[in-house]
């Protein structure tokens, strides 16, 4: 449980840095990482990629969180 929260926070932080260059804050980063983990896990599952290690889960979360950030940016316009 604690490792999932840490991975979620890191994934949200990295994705927000990749997208806009600044951090969104602790709670927003955690939320983005958790939602991104679900989105990334769903997408990885669609293409048949398994994530067994914490690094694979982090990469999956970052990709998912970046997609979530991109969608929200497009909706806000």
C-alpha positions in Angstrom: 0.0 0.0 0.0 2.7 2.5 1.0 4.8 1.6 -2.1 1.8 2.2 -4.3 1.3 5.7 -2.8 5.0 6.5 -3.3 5.0 5.2 -6.9 1.8 7.1 -7.6 3.3 10.3 -6.2 6.5 9.9 -8.2 4.6 9.1 -11.4 2.4 12.2 -11.0 5.4 14.4 -10.2 7.4 13.1 -13.2 4.5 13.4 -15.6 3.7 17.0 -14.4 7.4 17.9 -14.9 7.4 16.4 -18.4 4.1 18.2 -19.4 4.5 21.7 -18.1 7.9 21.9 -16.4 6.5 22.5 -12.9 5.0 20.5 -10.1 1.3 20.7 -9.4 1.5 20.1 -5.6 1.6 17.0 -3.4 -2.1 16.1 -3.5 -2.5 16.8 -7.3 0.7 14.8 -8.1 -0.6 11.9 -6.0 -4.0 12.0 -7.6 -2.5 12.2 -11.1 -0.2 9.3 -10.3 -3.0 7.1 -9.1 -5.3 7.9 -12.0 -2.4 7.6 -14.3 -1.6 4.2 -12.9 -5.0 3.0 -13.8 -5.0 4.6 -17.2 -1.5 3.3 -17.9 -2.3 -0.1 -16.6 -5.4 -0.3 -18.8 -3.4 0.8 -21.9 -0.5 -1.6 -21.1 -3.0 -4.4 -20.6 -4.6 -3.6 -24.0 -1.2 -4.1 -25.8 -0.2 -7.1 -23.6 2.7 -5.5 -21.6 3.1 -6.8 -18.1 4.6 -4.6 -15.3 6.1 -6.8 -12.6 8.7 -4.5 -11.0 8.3 -1.2 -9.3 10.2 0.4 -12.2 7.7 -1.0 -14.7 4.8 0.3 -12.5 6.4 3.7 -12.3 6.9 3.9 -16.1 3.3 2.7 -16.6 2.1 5.4 -14.1 4.1 8.2 -15.7 2.7 7.4 -19.2 -0.8 7.2 -17.8 -0.5 10.4 -15.9 1.0 12.2 -18.9 -2.0 11.1 -20.9 -4.4 12.3 -18.2 -2.6 15.7 -18.1 -2.8 16.0 -21.9 -6.5 15.2 -21.9 -7.2 17.7 -19.2 -5.2 20.4 -21.1 -7.2 19.7 -24.2 -10.5 19.9 -22.3 -9.6 23.2 -20.6 -9.0 24.9 -24.0 
